[in-house]
Structures are given as C-alpha cells and as structure tokens.
Amino acid sequence: GRVGDLLAPGELEVGVYRLRFDTAGYFATHGLRDYFYPWAEIVFRVDDGEQHHHVPLQLSPFGYSTYRG
C-alpha cells in the first residue's frame, strides 16, 4: 500500500531519513513463513524539502529493491 499523508506539504526538512518496513509482519498476514528479510530499511537524503519524494519498496520473500520515484 501507500502512505500518502505521512507528512503534510512543506513539513519535510533537509536531512537524512530512515524508513523501516516490518516485512515479517507483512508476510505473516499473508500466510508466508518462508522469507529471508524480517525487515527492510531504506536510508535516504533530502536536499530540498519542497520537492516530492516517492520512495517505493518492491518486495519478495527473498529480496527487495527501492529507488527514488
């Protein structure tokens, strides 16, 4: 899913951020017990808080990837 309202417009400050995703919990709710990463962390830098930041996480039981969208 998406979190479209994590911060109100203009509230994102310049700095380094970390998003931590509970992948074990996600897999458990979907009945999957065979997975490799119990969580995934994405650390990223914001240089301009006025820009739009879309940080997708593509997840499978044995890997994940991310990029700035």
Contacts in CASP RR format, 6 or more apart in sequence:
PFRMAT RR
TARGET T0000
AUTHOR 0000-0000-0000
METHOD contacts of the structure
MODEL  1
GRVGDLLAPGELEVGVYRLRFDTAGYFATHGLRDYFYPWAEIVFRVDDGE
QHHHVPLQLSPFGYSTYRG
10 49 0 8 1.000
10 50 0 8 1.000
12 46 0 8 1.000
12 49 0 8 1.000
12 50 0 8 1.000
12 53 0 8 1.000
13 46 0 8 1.000
13 49 0 8 1.000
14 46 0 8 1.000
14 47 0 8 1.000
14 48 0 8 1.000
14 49 0 8 1.000
15 45 0 8 1.000
15 46 0 8 1.000
15 47 0 8 1.000
16 43 0 8 1.000
16 44 0 8 1.000
16 45 0 8 1.000
16 46 0 8 1.000
17 43 0 8 1.000
17 44 0 8 1.000
17 45 0 8 1.000
17 46 0 8 1.000
18 41 0 8 1.000
18 42 0 8 1.000
18 43 0 8 1.000
19 41 0 8 1.000
19 42 0 8 1.000
19 44 0 8 1.000
19 55 0 8 1.000
19 57 0 8 1.000
20 39 0 8 1.000
20 40 0 8 1.000
20 41 0 8 1.000
21 39 0 8 1.000
21 40 0 8 1.000
21 41 0 8 1.000
21 42 0 8 1.000
21 57 0 8 1.000
21 59 0 8 1.000
22 38 0 8 1.000
22 39 0 8 1.000
23 35 0 8 1.000
23 37 0 8 1.000
23 38 0 8 1.000
23 39 0 8 1.000
23 40 0 8 1.000
23 59 0 8 1.000
23 64 0 8 1.000
24 35 0 8 1.000
24 38 0 8 1.000
24 39 0 8 1.000
26 59 0 8 1.000
27 33 0 8 1.000
27 35 0 8 1.000
27 61 0 8 1.000
32 61 0 8 1.000
34 61 0 8 1.000
35 61 0 8 1.000
35 62 0 8 1.000
36 61 0 8 1.000
36 62 0 8 1.000
36 63 0 8 1.000
37 62 0 8 1.000
37 63 0 8 1.000
37 64 0 8 1.000
40 57 0 8 1.000
40 59 0 8 1.000
40 64 0 8 1.000
40 66 0 8 1.000
42 55 0 8 1.000
42 57 0 8 1.000
42 66 0 8 1.000
44 53 0 8 1.000
44 55 0 8 1.000
44 68 0 8 1.000
46 53 0 8 1.000
53 68 0 8 1.000
54 68 0 8 1.000
54 69 0 8 1.000
55 66 0 8 1.000
55 68 0 8 1.000
55 69 0 8 1.000
56 66 0 8 1.000
56 67 0 8 1.000
56 69 0 8 1.000
57 64 0 8 1.000
57 65 0 8 1.000
57 66 0 8 1.000
58 64 0 8 1.000
58 65 0 8 1.000
58 66 0 8 1.000
END
